[in-house]
Amino acid sequence: MSRSAEALMKEAMALPDTERASLIDGLLATLDPEKDSDADQAWAMEIERRGAELEQGIVEPVAWEEVRKKALRLVHADPK
């Protein structure tokens, strides 16, 4: 990573979560200029489906910290 990119990263990491998320969204949008026209509708339907499952008690929510810990364990697990 170049020094200017490192400086930008440091500055970005000081932003509040919501601003960092917006920054990430904006940067990612520049990497895929040919967006699938059906993607937004498909994601909206998926979000509604998952919300309905939560409301109906079909699935139980999992706290972010628990998900994060599990992901870190999986990433750092010994593959032997």
PDB file with SEQRES, HELIX, SHEET and CRYST1 records, atoms N, CA, C and O in Angstrom:
SEQRES   1 A   80  MET SER ARG SER ALA GLU ALA LEU MET LYS GLU ALA MET          
SEQRES   2 A   80  ALA LEU PRO ASP THR GLU ARG ALA SER LEU ILE ASP GLY          
SEQRES   3 A   80  LEU LEU ALA THR LEU ASP PRO GLU LYS ASP SER ASP ALA          
SEQRES   4 A   80  ASP GLN ALA TRP ALA MET GLU ILE GLU ARG ARG GLY ALA          
SEQRES   5 A   80  GLU LEU GLU GLN GLY ILE VAL GLU PRO VAL ALA TRP GLU          
SEQRES   6 A   80  GLU VAL ARG LYS LYS ALA LEU ARG LEU VAL HIS ALA ASP          
SEQRES   7 A   80  PRO LYS                                                      
HELIX    1 AA1 ARG A    3  MET A   13  1                                  11    
HELIX    2 AA2 ASP A   17  LEU A   31  1                                  15    
HELIX    3 AA3 ALA A   39  GLU A   55  1                                  17    
HELIX    4 AA4 TRP A   64  VAL A   75  1                                  12    
CRYST1    1.000    1.000    1.000  90.00  90.00  90.00 P 1           1          
ATOM      1  N   MET A   1       0.856  -1.169   0.000  1.00  0.00           N  
ATOM      2  CA  MET A   1       0.000   0.000   0.000  1.00  0.00           C  
ATOM      3  C   MET A   1       0.905   1.235   0.000  1.00  0.00           C  
ATOM      4  O   MET A   1       1.872   1.305   0.758  1.00  0.00           O  
ATOM      5  N   SER A   2       0.586   2.189  -0.840  1.00  0.00           N  
ATOM      6  CA  SER A   2       1.398   3.405  -0.914  1.00  0.00           C  
ATOM      7  C   SER A   2       1.207   4.252   0.344  1.00  0.00           C  
ATOM      8  O   SER A   2       0.265   4.053   1.111  1.00  0.00           O  
ATOM      9  N   ARG A   3       2.109   5.184   0.531  1.00  0.00           N  
ATOM     10  CA  ARG A   3       2.004   6.061   1.714  1.00  0.00           C  
ATOM     11  C   ARG A   3       0.722   6.877   1.697  1.00  0.00           C  
ATOM     12  O   ARG A   3       0.088   7.079   2.733  1.00  0.00           O  
ATOM     13  N   SER A   4       0.344   7.349   0.506  1.00  0.00           N  
ATOM     14  CA  SER A   4      -0.895   8.139   0.443  1.00  0.00           C  
ATOM     15  C   SER A   4      -2.104   7.255   0.778  1.00  0.00           C  
ATOM     16  O   SER A   4      -3.038   7.712   1.438  1.00  0.00           O  
ATOM     17  N   ALA A   5      -2.091   6.001   0.331  1.00  0.00           N  
ATOM     18  CA  ALA A   5      -3.186   5.078   0.661  1.00  0.00           C  
ATOM     19  C   ALA A   5      -3.191   4.771   2.154  1.00  0.00           C  
ATOM     20  O   ALA A   5      -4.256   4.686   2.767  1.00  0.00           O  
ATOM     21  N   GLU A   6      -2.014   4.605   2.739  1.00  0.00           N  
ATOM     22  CA  GLU A   6      -1.927   4.360   4.179  1.00  0.00           C  
ATOM     23  C   GLU A   6      -2.465   5.552   4.961  1.00  0.00           C  
ATOM     24  O   GLU A   6      -3.156   5.377   5.965  1.00  0.00           O  
ATOM     25  N   ALA A   7      -2.148   6.769   4.503  1.00  0.00           N  
ATOM     26  CA  ALA A   7      -2.649   7.976   5.171  1.00  0.00           C  
ATOM     27  C   ALA A   7      -4.168   8.049   5.064  1.00  0.00           C  
ATOM     28  O   ALA A   7      -4.849   8.397   6.029  1.00  0.00           O  
ATOM     29  N   LEU A   8      -4.698   7.719   3.884  1.00  0.00           N  
ATOM     30  CA  LEU A   8      -6.154   7.707   3.709  1.00  0.00           C  
ATOM     31  C   LEU A   8      -6.813   6.670   4.603  1.00  0.00           C  
ATOM     32  O   LEU A   8      -7.864   6.920   5.193  1.00  0.00           O  
ATOM     33  N   MET A   9      -6.182   5.496   4.697  1.00  0.00           N  
ATOM     34  CA  MET A   9      -6.713   4.433   5.541  1.00  0.00           C  
ATOM     35  C   MET A   9      -6.761   4.887   6.999  1.00  0.00           C  
ATOM     36  O   MET A   9      -7.760   4.678   7.687  1.00  0.00           O  
ATOM     37  N   LYS A  10      -5.694   5.498   7.456  1.00  0.00           N  
ATOM     38  CA  LYS A  10      -5.638   5.970   8.845  1.00  0.00           C  
ATOM     39  C   LYS A  10      -6.729   6.998   9.102  1.00  0.00           C  
ATOM     40  O   LYS A  10      -7.399   6.963  10.134  1.00  0.00           O  
ATOM     41  N   GLU A  11      -6.903   7.912   8.152  1.00  0.00           N  
ATOM     42  CA  GLU A  11      -7.931   8.939   8.295  1.00  0.00           C  
ATOM     43  C   GLU A  11      -9.330   8.314   8.260  1.00  0.00           C  
ATOM     44  O   GLU A  11     -10.211   8.701   9.028  1.00  0.00           O  
ATOM     45  N   ALA A  12      -9.522   7.343   7.360  1.00  0.00           N  
ATOM     46  CA  ALA A  12     -10.831   6.678   7.248  1.00  0.00           C  
ATOM     47  C   ALA A  12     -11.165   5.913   8.520  1.00  0.00           C  
ATOM     48  O   ALA A  12     -12.321   5.893   8.945  1.00  0.00           O  
ATOM     49  N   MET A  13     -10.165   5.285   9.132  1.00  0.00           N  
ATOM     50  CA  MET A  13     -10.408   4.502  10.342  1.00  0.00           C  
ATOM     51  C   MET A  13     -10.827   5.379  11.528  1.00  0.00           C  
ATOM     52  O   MET A  13     -11.379   4.877  12.507  1.00  0.00           O  
ATOM     53  N   ALA A  14     -10.568   6.661  11.441  1.00  0.00           N  
ATOM     54  CA  ALA A  14     -10.964   7.580  12.508  1.00  0.00           C  
ATOM     55  C   ALA A  14     -12.421   8.033  12.365  1.00  0.00           C  
ATOM     56  O   ALA A  14     -12.972   8.658  13.272  1.00  0.00           O  
ATOM     57  N   LEU A  15     -13.034   7.719  11.237  1.00  0.00           N  
ATOM     58  CA  LEU A  15     -14.430   8.111  11.005  1.00  0.00           C  
ATOM     59  C   LEU A  15     -15.381   7.245  11.819  1.00  0.00           C  
ATOM     60  O   LEU A  15     -15.046   6.115  12.175  1.00  0.00           O  
ATOM     61  N   PRO A  16     -16.570   7.771  12.114  1.00  0.00           N  
ATOM     62  CA  PRO A  16     -17.597   6.945  12.765  1.00  0.00           C  
ATOM     63  C   PRO A  16     -18.003   5.788  11.840  1.00  0.00           C  
ATOM     64  O   PRO A  16     -17.823   5.865  10.625  1.00  0.00           O  
ATOM     65  N   ASP A  17     -18.538   4.741  12.417  1.00  0.00           N  
ATOM     66  CA  ASP A  17     -18.917   3.544  11.661  1.00  0.00           C  
ATOM     67  C   ASP A  17     -19.787   3.862  10.447  1.00  0.00           C  
ATOM     68  O   ASP A  17     -19.545   3.341   9.358  1.00  0.00           O  
ATOM     69  N   THR A  18     -20.786   4.705  10.626  1.00  0.00           N  
ATOM     70  CA  THR A  18     -21.707   4.982   9.516  1.00  0.00           C  
ATOM     71  C   THR A  18     -20.993   5.680   8.362  1.00  0.00           C  
ATOM     72  O   THR A  18     -21.279   5.406   7.196  1.00  0.00           O  
ATOM     73  N   GLU A  19     -20.068   6.580   8.682  1.00  0.00           N  
ATOM     74  CA  GLU A  19     -19.328   7.258   7.622  1.00  0.00           C  
ATOM     75  C   GLU A  19     -18.349   6.313   6.937  1.00  0.00           C  
ATOM     76  O   GLU A  19     -18.143   6.403   5.727  1.00  0.00           O  
ATOM     77  N   ARG A  20     -17.742   5.404   7.707  1.00  0.00           N  
ATOM     78  CA  ARG A  20     -16.845   4.410   7.096  1.00  0.00           C  
ATOM     79  C   ARG A  20     -17.636   3.501   6.162  1.00  0.00           C  
ATOM     80  O   ARG A  20     -17.166   3.164   5.076  1.00  0.00           O  
ATOM     81  N   ALA A  21     -18.831   3.107   6.582  1.00  0.00           N  
ATOM     82  CA  ALA A  21     -19.674   2.247   5.740  1.00  0.00           C  
ATOM     83  C   ALA A  21     -20.047   2.964   4.447  1.00  0.00           C  
ATOM     84  O   ALA A  21     -20.032   2.356   3.377  1.00  0.00           O  
ATOM     85  N   SER A  22     -20.378   4.238   4.534  1.00  0.00           N  
ATOM     86  CA  SER A  22     -20.708   5.002   3.333  1.00  0.00           C  
ATOM     87  C   SER A  22     -19.500   5.122   2.410  1.00  0.00           C  
ATOM     88  O   SER A  22     -19.627   5.029   1.189  1.00  0.00           O  
ATOM     89  N   LEU A  23     -18.337   5.328   3.001  1.00  0.00           N  
ATOM     90  CA  LEU A  23     -17.103   5.416   2.222  1.00  0.00           C  
ATOM     91  C   LEU A  23     -16.833   4.097   1.502  1.00  0.00           C  
ATOM     92  O   LEU A  23     -16.500   4.085   0.317  1.00  0.00           O  
ATOM     93  N   ILE A  24     -16.977   2.995   2.222  1.00  0.00           N  
ATOM     94  CA  ILE A  24     -16.772   1.673   1.632  1.00  0.00           C  
ATOM     95  C   ILE A  24     -17.744   1.457   0.481  1.00  0.00           C  
ATOM     96  O   ILE A  24     -17.352   0.997  -0.591  1.00  0.00           O  
ATOM     97  N   ASP A  25     -19.005   1.789   0.702  1.00  0.00           N  
ATOM     98  CA  ASP A  25     -20.019   1.617  -0.326  1.00  0.00           C  
ATOM     99  C   ASP A  25     -19.658   2.406  -1.580  1.00  0.00           C  
ATOM    100  O   ASP A  25     -19.772   1.901  -2.697  1.00  0.00           O  
ATOM    101  N   GLY A  26     -19.223   3.641  -1.385  1.00  0.00           N  
ATOM    102  CA  GLY A  26     -18.842   4.477  -2.515  1.00  0.00           C  
ATOM    103  C   GLY A  26     -17.641   3.929  -3.261  1.00  0.00           C  
ATOM    104  O   GLY A  26     -17.613   3.937  -4.492  1.00  0.00           O  
ATOM    105  N   LEU A  27     -16.647   3.452  -2.520  1.00  0.00           N  
ATOM    106  CA  LEU A  27     -15.458   2.890  -3.163  1.00  0.00           C  
ATOM    107  C   LEU A  27     -15.794   1.609  -3.921  1.00  0.00           C  
ATOM    108  O   LEU A  27     -15.338   1.415  -5.048  1.00  0.00           O  
ATOM    109  N   LEU A  28     -16.584   0.740  -3.311  1.00  0.00           N  
ATOM    110  CA  LEU A  28     -16.954  -0.500  -3.981  1.00  0.00           C  
ATOM    111  C   LEU A  28     -17.746  -0.238  -5.256  1.00  0.00           C  
ATOM    112  O   LEU A  28     -17.600  -0.958  -6.243  1.00  0.00           O  
ATOM    113  N   ALA A  29     -18.568   0.777  -5.232  1.00  0.00           N  
ATOM    114  CA  ALA A  29     -19.370   1.106  -6.409  1.00  0.00           C  
ATOM    115  C   ALA A  29     -18.488   1.487  -7.593  1.00  0.00           C  
ATOM    116  O   ALA A  29     -18.885   1.299  -8.743  1.00  0.00           O  
ATOM    117  N   THR A  30     -17.312   2.013  -7.329  1.00  0.00           N  
ATOM    118  CA  THR A  30     -16.421   2.399  -8.421  1.00  0.00           C  
ATOM    119  C   THR A  30     -15.715   1.195  -9.032  1.00  0.00           C  
ATOM    120  O   THR A  30     -15.165   1.306 -10.128  1.00  0.00           O  
ATOM    121  N   LEU A  31     -15.714   0.051  -8.358  1.00  0.00           N  
ATOM    122  CA  LEU A  31     -15.028  -1.129  -8.859  1.00  0.00           C  
ATOM    123  C   LEU A  31     -15.870  -1.957  -9.809  1.00  0.00           C  
ATOM    124  O   LEU A  31     -15.326  -2.740 -10.589  1.00  0.00           O  
ATOM    125  N   ASP A  32     -17.170  -1.806  -9.763  1.00  0.00           N  
ATOM    126  CA  ASP A  32     -18.061  -2.594 -10.609  1.00  0.00           C  
ATOM    127  C   ASP A  32     -19.022  -1.653 -11.328  1.00  0.00           C  
ATOM    128  O   ASP A  32     -20.179  -1.523 -10.929  1.00  0.00           O  
ATOM    129  N   PRO A  33     -18.554  -1.002 -12.376  1.00  0.00           N  
ATOM    130  CA  PRO A  33     -19.408  -0.014 -13.047  1.00  0.00           C  
ATOM    131  C   PRO A  33     -20.623  -0.618 -13.739  1.00  0.00           C  
ATOM    132  O   PRO A  33     -21.611   0.084 -13.959  1.00  0.00           O  
ATOM    133  N   GLU A  34     -20.576  -1.899 -14.087  1.00  0.00           N  
ATOM    134  CA  GLU A  34     -21.711  -2.534 -14.747  1.00  0.00           C  
ATOM    135  C   GLU A  34     -22.543  -3.295 -13.720  1.00  0.00           C  
ATOM    136  O   GLU A  34     -22.416  -4.510 -13.571  1.00  0.00           O  
ATOM    137  N   LYS A  35     -23.375  -2.573 -13.036  1.00  0.00           N  
ATOM    138  CA  LYS A  35     -24.198  -3.130 -11.979  1.00  0.00           C  
ATOM    139  C   LYS A  35     -25.344  -3.947 -12.568  1.00  0.00           C  
ATOM    140  O   LYS A  35     -25.955  -3.553 -13.562  1.00  0.00           O  
ATOM    141  N   ASP A  36     -25.622  -5.069 -11.955  1.00  0.00           N  
ATOM    142  CA  ASP A  36     -26.751  -5.898 -12.341  1.00  0.00           C  
ATOM    143  C   ASP A  36     -28.031  -5.121 -12.039  1.00  0.00           C  
ATOM    144  O   ASP A  36     -28.282  -4.748 -10.894  1.00  0.00           O  
ATOM    145  N   SER A  37     -28.820  -4.886 -13.050  1.00  0.00           N  
ATOM    146  CA  SER A  37     -30.027  -4.068 -12.871  1.00  0.00           C  
ATOM    147  C   SER A  37     -31.035  -4.709 -11.927  1.00  0.00           C  
ATOM    148  O   SER A  37     -31.868  -4.009 -11.352  1.00  0.00           O  
ATOM    149  N   ASP A  38     -30.975  -6.019 -11.757  1.00  0.00           N  
ATOM    150  CA  ASP A  38     -31.919  -6.709 -10.873  1.00  0.00           C  
ATOM    151  C   ASP A  38     -31.389  -6.869  -9.450  1.00  0.00           C  
ATOM    152  O   ASP A  38     -32.110  -7.347  -8.575  1.00  0.00           O  
ATOM    153  N   ALA A  39     -30.146  -6.477  -9.211  1.00  0.00           N  
ATOM    154  CA  ALA A  39     -29.513  -6.725  -7.914  1.00  0.00           C  
ATOM    155  C   ALA A  39     -30.242  -6.014  -6.772  1.00  0.00           C  
ATOM    156  O   ALA A  39     -30.499  -6.621  -5.732  1.00  0.00           O  
ATOM    157  N   ASP A  40     -30.572  -4.747  -6.954  1.00  0.00           N  
ATOM    158  CA  ASP A  40     -31.236  -4.008  -5.874  1.00  0.00           C  
ATOM    159  C   ASP A  40     -32.568  -4.645  -5.504  1.00  0.00           C  
ATOM    160  O   ASP A  40     -32.892  -4.783  -4.325  1.00  0.00           O  
ATOM    161  N   GLN A  41     -33.339  -5.034  -6.519  1.00  0.00           N  
ATOM    162  CA  GLN A  41     -34.634  -5.663  -6.252  1.00  0.00           C  
ATOM    163  C   GLN A  41     -34.446  -7.020  -5.574  1.00  0.00           C  
ATOM    164  O   GLN A  41     -35.192  -7.368  -4.659  1.00  0.00           O  
ATOM    165  N   ALA A  42     -33.455  -7.779  -6.021  1.00  0.00           N  
ATOM    166  CA  ALA A  42     -33.196  -9.091  -5.421  1.00  0.00           C  
ATOM    167  C   ALA A  42     -32.780  -8.944  -3.959  1.00  0.00           C  
ATOM    168  O   ALA A  42     -33.225  -9.711  -3.105  1.00  0.00           O  
ATOM    169  N   TRP A  43     -31.925  -7.957  -3.668  1.00  0.00           N  
ATOM    170  CA  TRP A  43     -31.508  -7.741  -2.278  1.00  0.00           C  
ATOM    171  C   TRP A  43     -32.687  -7.280  -1.423  1.00  0.00           C  
ATOM    172  O   TRP A  43     -32.827  -7.709  -0.277  1.00  0.00           O  
ATOM    173  N   ALA A  44     -33.526  -6.417  -1.967  1.00  0.00           N  
ATOM    174  CA  ALA A  44     -34.700  -5.952  -1.212  1.00  0.00           C  
ATOM    175  C   ALA A  44     -35.607  -7.125  -0.854  1.00  0.00           C  
ATOM    176  O   ALA A  44     -36.122  -7.203   0.261  1.00  0.00           O  
ATOM    177  N   MET A  45     -35.797  -8.034  -1.803  1.00  0.00           N  
ATOM    178  CA  MET A  45     -36.619  -9.221  -1.544  1.00  0.00           C  
ATOM    179  C   MET A  45     -35.967 -10.118  -0.495  1.00  0.00           C  
ATOM    180  O   MET A  45     -36.651 -10.666   0.370  1.00  0.00           O  
ATOM    181  N   GLU A  46     -34.655 -10.264  -0.570  1.00  0.00           N  
ATOM    182  CA  GLU A  46     -33.936 -11.094   0.412  1.00  0.00           C  
ATOM    183  C   GLU A  46     -34.037 -10.492   1.813  1.00  0.00           C  
ATOM    184  O   GLU A  46     -34.236 -11.212   2.792  1.00  0.00           O  
ATOM    185  N   ILE A  47     -33.900  -9.183   1.902  1.00  0.00           N  
ATOM    186  CA  ILE A  47     -34.006  -8.499   3.193  1.00  0.00           C  
ATOM    187  C   ILE A  47     -35.405  -8.687   3.774  1.00  0.00           C  
ATOM    188  O   ILE A  47     -35.556  -8.947   4.967  1.00  0.00           O  
ATOM    189  N   GLU A  48     -36.418  -8.556   2.933  1.00  0.00           N  
ATOM    190  CA  GLU A  48     -37.791  -8.754   3.408  1.00  0.00           C  
ATOM    191  C   GLU A  48     -38.008 -10.197   3.873  1.00  0.00           C  
ATOM    192  O   GLU A  48     -38.644 -10.432   4.900  1.00  0.00           O  
ATOM    193  N   ARG A  49     -37.478 -11.158   3.117  1.00  0.00           N  
ATOM    194  CA  ARG A  49     -37.623 -12.567   3.486  1.00  0.00           C  
ATOM    195  C   ARG A  49     -36.975 -12.836   4.839  1.00  0.00           C  
ATOM    196  O   ARG A  49     -37.565 -13.490   5.700  1.00  0.00           O  
ATOM    197  N   ARG A  50     -35.757 -12.327   5.021  1.00  0.00           N  
ATOM    198  CA  ARG A  50     -35.053 -12.556   6.281  1.00  0.00           C  
ATOM    199  C   ARG A  50     -35.749 -11.853   7.442  1.00  0.00           C  
ATOM    200  O   ARG A  50     -35.817 -12.393   8.546  1.00  0.00           O  
ATOM    201  N   GLY A  51     -36.262 -10.653   7.196  1.00  0.00           N  
ATOM    202  CA  GLY A  51     -37.004  -9.940   8.233  1.00  0.00           C  
ATOM    203  C   GLY A  51     -38.245 -10.703   8.655  1.00  0.00           C  
ATOM    204  O   GLY A  51     -38.564 -10.785   9.841  1.00  0.00           O  
ATOM    205  N   ALA A  52     -38.939 -11.260   7.677  1.00  0.00           N  
ATOM    206  CA  ALA A  52     -40.136 -12.048   7.977  1.00  0.00           C  
ATOM    207  C   ALA A  52     -39.782 -13.285   8.790  1.00  0.00           C  
ATOM    208  O   ALA A  52     -40.509 -13.649   9.714  1.00  0.00           O  
ATOM    209  N   GLU A  53     -38.668 -13.936   8.450  1.00  0.00           N  
ATOM    210  CA  GLU A  53     -38.240 -15.112   9.222  1.00  0.00           C  
ATOM    211  C   GLU A  53     -37.959 -14.745  10.674  1.00  0.00           C  
ATOM    212  O   GLU A  53     -38.294 -15.504  11.583  1.00  0.00           O  
ATOM    213  N   LEU A  54     -37.349 -13.593  10.892  1.00  0.00           N  
ATOM    214  CA  LEU A  54     -37.093 -13.138  12.261  1.00  0.00           C  
ATOM    215  C   LEU A  54     -38.397 -12.877  13.001  1.00  0.00           C  
ATOM    216  O   LEU A  54     -38.581 -13.321  14.135  1.00  0.00           O  
ATOM    217  N   GLU A  55     -39.301 -12.149  12.347  1.00  0.00           N  
ATOM    218  CA  GLU A  55     -40.583 -11.810  12.973  1.00  0.00           C  
ATOM    219  C   GLU A  55     -41.409 -13.047  13.300  1.00  0.00           C  
ATOM    220  O   GLU A  55     -42.111 -13.072  14.311  1.00  0.00           O  
ATOM    221  N   GLN A  56     -41.335 -14.066  12.463  1.00  0.00           N  
ATOM    222  CA  GLN A  56     -42.116 -15.289  12.667  1.00  0.00           C  
ATOM    223  C   GLN A  56     -41.420 -16.268  13.612  1.00  0.00           C  
ATOM    224  O   GLN A  56     -41.985 -17.306  13.954  1.00  0.00           O  
ATOM    225  N   GLY A  57     -40.218 -15.947  14.027  1.00  0.00           N  
ATOM    226  CA  GLY A  57     -39.496 -16.817  14.943  1.00  0.00           C  
ATOM    227  C   GLY A  57     -38.889 -18.043  14.277  1.00  0.00           C  
ATOM    228  O   GLY A  57     -38.501 -18.995  14.955  1.00  0.00           O  
ATOM    229  N   ILE A  58     -38.807 -18.021  12.955  1.00  0.00           N  
ATOM    230  CA  ILE A  58     -38.222 -19.149  12.221  1.00  0.00           C  
ATOM    231  C   ILE A  58     -36.714 -19.218  12.473  1.00  0.00           C  
ATOM    232  O   ILE A  58     -36.131 -20.300  12.550  1.00  0.00           O  
ATOM    233  N   VAL A  59     -36.107 -18.061  12.598  1.00  0.00           N  
ATOM    234  CA  VAL A  59     -34.667 -17.988  12.887  1.00  0.00           C  
ATOM    235  C   VAL A  59     -34.459 -17.107  14.113  1.00  0.00           C  
ATOM    236  O   VAL A  59     -35.292 -16.259  14.432  1.00  0.00           O  
ATOM    237  N   GLU A  60     -33.356 -17.316  14.782  1.00  0.00           N  
ATOM    238  CA  GLU A  60     -32.998 -16.511  15.948  1.00  0.00           C  
ATOM    239  C   GLU A  60     -31.844 -15.592  15.582  1.00  0.00           C  
ATOM    240  O   GLU A  60     -30.896 -16.022  14.923  1.00  0.00           O  
ATOM    241  N   PRO A  61     -31.910 -14.343  15.995  1.00  0.00           N  
ATOM    242  CA  PRO A  61     -30.792 -13.440  15.699  1.00  0.00           C  
ATOM    243  C   PRO A  61     -29.550 -13.841  16.495  1.00  0.00           C  
ATOM    244  O   PRO A  61     -29.646 -14.401  17.587  1.00  0.00           O  
ATOM    245  N   VAL A  62     -28.394 -13.545  15.924  1.00  0.00           N  
ATOM    246  CA  VAL A  62     -27.119 -13.823  16.580  1.00  0.00           C  
ATOM    247  C   VAL A  62     -26.392 -12.497  16.735  1.00  0.00           C  
ATOM    248  O   VAL A  62     -26.281 -11.730  15.779  1.00  0.00           O  
ATOM    249  N   ALA A  63     -25.898 -12.227  17.932  1.00  0.00           N  
ATOM    250  CA  ALA A  63     -25.201 -10.972  18.200  1.00  0.00           C  
ATOM    251  C   ALA A  63     -23.931 -10.879  17.354  1.00  0.00           C  
ATOM    252  O   ALA A  63     -23.249 -11.880  17.132  1.00  0.00           O  
ATOM    253  N   TRP A  64     -23.623  -9.675  16.888  1.00  0.00           N  
ATOM    254  CA  TRP A  64     -22.444  -9.438  16.058  1.00  0.00           C  
ATOM    255  C   TRP A  64     -21.179  -9.943  16.739  1.00  0.00           C  
ATOM    256  O   TRP A  64     -20.347 -10.564  16.078  1.00  0.00           O  
ATOM    257  N   GLU A  65     -21.009  -9.707  18.002  1.00  0.00           N  
ATOM    258  CA  GLU A  65     -19.790 -10.141  18.695  1.00  0.00           C  
ATOM    259  C   GLU A  65     -19.631 -11.653  18.636  1.00  0.00           C  
ATOM    260  O   GLU A  65     -18.515 -12.153  18.497  1.00  0.00           O  
ATOM    261  N   GLU A  66     -20.735 -12.384  18.742  1.00  0.00           N  
ATOM    262  CA  GLU A  66     -20.675 -13.844  18.667  1.00  0.00           C  
ATOM    263  C   GLU A  66     -20.279 -14.290  17.253  1.00  0.00           C  
ATOM    264  O   GLU A  66     -19.455 -15.190  17.090  1.00  0.00           O  
ATOM    265  N   VAL A  67     -20.861 -13.665  16.249  1.00  0.00           N  
ATOM    266  CA  VAL A  67     -20.525 -13.984  14.860  1.00  0.00           C  
ATOM    267  C   VAL A  67     -19.058 -13.664  14.593  1.00  0.00           C  
ATOM    268  O   VAL A  67     -18.347 -14.454  13.972  1.00  0.00           O  
ATOM    269  N   ARG A  68     -18.616 -12.513  15.060  1.00  0.00           N  
ATOM    270  CA  ARG A  68     -17.225 -12.084  14.855  1.00  0.00           C  
ATOM    271  C   ARG A  68     -16.248 -13.064  15.496  1.00  0.00           C  
ATOM    272  O   ARG A  68     -15.258 -13.449  14.874  1.00  0.00           O  
ATOM    273  N   LYS A  69     -16.520 -13.469  16.736  1.00  0.00           N  
ATOM    274  CA  LYS A  69     -15.641 -14.420  17.420  1.00  0.00           C  
ATOM    275  C   LYS A  69     -15.564 -15.744  16.667  1.00  0.00           C  
ATOM    276  O   LYS A  69     -14.486 -16.318  16.513  1.00  0.00           O  
ATOM    277  N   LYS A  70     -16.712 -16.224  16.201  1.00  0.00           N  
ATOM    278  CA  LYS A  70     -16.735 -17.487  15.464  1.00  0.00           C  
ATOM    279  C   LYS A  70     -15.957 -17.361  14.151  1.00  0.00           C  
ATOM    280  O   LYS A  70     -15.200 -18.260  13.783  1.00  0.00           O  
ATOM    281  N   ALA A  71     -16.148 -16.250  13.455  1.00  0.00           N  
ATOM    282  CA  ALA A  71     -15.435 -16.039  12.197  1.00  0.00           C  
ATOM    283  C   ALA A  71     -13.921 -15.998  12.430  1.00  0.00           C  
ATOM    284  O   ALA A  71     -13.157 -16.591  11.669  1.00  0.00           O  
ATOM    285  N   LEU A  72     -13.496 -15.305  13.473  1.00  0.00           N  
ATOM    286  CA  LEU A  72     -12.075 -15.232  13.775  1.00  0.00           C  
ATOM    287  C   LEU A  72     -11.508 -16.600  14.127  1.00  0.00           C  
ATOM    288  O   LEU A  72     -10.397 -16.941  13.720  1.00  0.00           O  
ATOM    289  N   ARG A  73     -12.282 -17.390  14.892  1.00  0.00           N  
ATOM    290  CA  ARG A  73     -11.839 -18.758  15.198  1.00  0.00           C  
ATOM    291  C   ARG A  73     -11.673 -19.573  13.935  1.00  0.00           C  
ATOM    292  O   ARG A  73     -10.689 -20.298  13.787  1.00  0.00           O  
ATOM    293  N   LEU A  74     -12.624 -19.463  13.021  1.00  0.00           N  
ATOM    294  CA  LEU A  74     -12.561 -20.216  11.763  1.00  0.00           C  
ATOM    295  C   LEU A  74     -11.384 -19.768  10.898  1.00  0.00           C  
ATOM    296  O   LEU A  74     -10.698 -20.595  10.297  1.00  0.00           O  
ATOM    297  N   VAL A  75     -11.159 -18.479  10.839  1.00  0.00           N  
ATOM    298  CA  VAL A  75     -10.055 -17.949  10.026  1.00  0.00           C  
ATOM    299  C   VAL A  75      -8.711 -18.398  10.589  1.00  0.00           C  
ATOM    300  O   VAL A  75      -7.787 -18.713   9.839  1.00  0.00           O  
ATOM    301  N   HIS A  76      -8.614 -18.423  11.886  1.00  0.00           N  
ATOM    302  CA  HIS A  76      -7.331 -18.740  12.526  1.00  0.00           C  
ATOM    303  C   HIS A  76      -7.226 -20.209  12.957  1.00  0.00           C  
ATOM    304  O   HIS A  76      -6.279 -20.587  13.646  1.00  0.00           O  
ATOM    305  N   ALA A  77      -8.192 -21.028  12.553  1.00  0.00           N  
ATOM    306  CA  ALA A  77      -8.162 -22.448  12.947  1.00  0.00           C  
ATOM    307  C   ALA A  77      -6.999 -23.164  12.281  1.00  0.00           C  
ATOM    308  O   ALA A  77      -6.632 -22.864  11.145  1.00  0.00           O  
ATOM    309  N   ASP A  78      -6.441 -24.093  12.989  1.00  0.00           N  
ATOM    310  CA  ASP A  78      -5.333 -24.904  12.481  1.00  0.00           C  
ATOM    311  C   ASP A  78      -5.914 -25.938  11.516  1.00  0.00           C  
ATOM    312  O   ASP A  78      -6.711 -26.777  11.937  1.00  0.00           O  
ATOM    313  N   PRO A  79      -5.537 -25.904  10.230  1.00  0.00           N  
ATOM    314  CA  PRO A  79      -6.136 -26.813   9.246  1.00  0.00           C  
ATOM    315  C   PRO A  79      -5.668 -28.260   9.344  1.00  0.00           C  
ATOM    316  O   PRO A  79      -6.101 -29.087   8.541  1.00  0.00           O  
ATOM    317  N   LYS A  80      -4.813 -28.594  10.283  1.00  0.00           N  
ATOM    318  CA  LYS A  80      -4.254 -29.954  10.412  1.00  0.00           C  
ATOM    319  C   LYS A  80      -5.273 -30.958  10.848  1.00  0.00           C  
ATOM    320  O   LYS A  80      -4.952 -32.137  10.999  1.00  0.00           O  
TER     321      LYS A  80                                                      
END                                                                             
